Amino acid sequence: QVQFVESGGGLVQPGGSLRLSCLPSGDNYAVGWYRQAPGDERGLVAYITRIGFATYSDAVKGRFTIDRENAGTPVNLHMNSLEAEDTAVYYCFARREFMTSSHEYDWGQGTQVTVSS
């Protein structure tokens, strides 16, 4: 069972910035975030692979950046130019290996991000 240490999130005004951090245990192929707003399905935000390759959803591309210093350090999601539509619970996930399918991902507890004036 993967253990997660998560931090960040909260309330910010439109146009503001927030950072999420997530450190899952073990050596995982990829780490990232999904998000879920009330009434919506959970959708991918971004992830970064073991070798540093990053992928973003179209909704956040150009505004969010995912990074990590090196293996064993937290993965960070830098969220800029936040919009009300970014309001959701953000779930950190760990994909243990390349062949691991999404229904086998390990999940963090979730962090609320609220963008409101």
Sequence and secondary structure as in RCSB ss.txt:
>XXXX:A:sequence
QVQFVESGGGLVQPGGSLRLSCLPSGDNYAVGWYRQAPGDERGLVAYITRIGFATYSDAVKGRFTIDRENAGTPV
NLHMNSLEAEDTAVYYCFARREFMTSSHEYDWGQGTQVTVSS
>XXXX:A:secstr
   EEEEE EEE TT  EEEEEEESS  SEEEEEEE TTS  EEEEEEETT  EEE TTTTTTEEEE SSTTS E
EEEE S  GGG EEEEEEEE STT  GGG EE   EEEEE  
